[in-house]
Amino acid sequence: MYSTGRAKNGAGHTMAKVLGESGRYVANESAKNARRQFLVAFVCVWIASMVGGFMSGYFLRAKTAPLTSVLVLVAASIFVWLVYRVGARRMDEFEKARISFRKGATGEAAVARILSDFPEDYHVINDLSTPFGNLDHVVIGPTGVYVIETKNWKGVITSDGKGDLLLNGKPPNKPCVRPLVARVMDVREKVAALYSARGPVNEPLPFFNAVLVFPSAKVEAQWRTTGSADCVSDERLWDYIVGNKKGTPLSRSQIEGLARAFLALATMDRKFKAQEGSPASKTDAGGR
């Protein structure tokens, strides 16, 4: 069920066990927005064609005063112009969202490469869809459980003093910390049920760390100023997770039990399951 993370990297250690293809969710969303753009363009052209056909038939058959014809022509022109304005606005919105998702996929891929280089006693699950929302990455290892959301923002990340973030001194379009923490809590509750059924006996479910990773930004948000989520740059990700000396280390049975629980959650997503045999996540023939 895991990728061939047994190969050694340049540092000489075997790599983490990886399942899932990073960026699948954002790539799918980008494709959806491209299709929406096409649909909006098609509808606008269809409406304009219908109006043009109506006007042609009207002027060929109608015997009305010139003033009436002018008013009809003006009304039709205004209608077509309004359709164009609404369509253009919607297409711009879809294009901005599509570009944002593509940037997000690039950031997720960069973080996924770092995570895949973690030691072999770490399990990495990329792009996990859950009933509570998409999780970019989940890392399970001796130092704990980490639910990671990647933000491919550019600039300086600071705290707003209220538990959320500022980008270059300004709040983002929507809150980042609280939605992530709420999603992590919901996922933990679901995993707890799966863990109790599949996990080791008499070993409690550990705390889940909510983490925001910024591959392209400078992180100046101080610890504990962003609520229950931590903010780190991709350069500090290894030290933050692998080098974490806080708390009680997870046992191997805990790690394996949690990995099985998350895999049970992952296989509820048919598209995720289909990725297990993809080139990005080849199955380990000697795996579980």
Summary of the structure (lengths in Angstrom):
residues: 288
radius of gyration: 25.6
end to end distance: 5.9
largest distance: 90.0
contacts: 887
relative contact order: 0.16
helix: 50%
strand: 19%
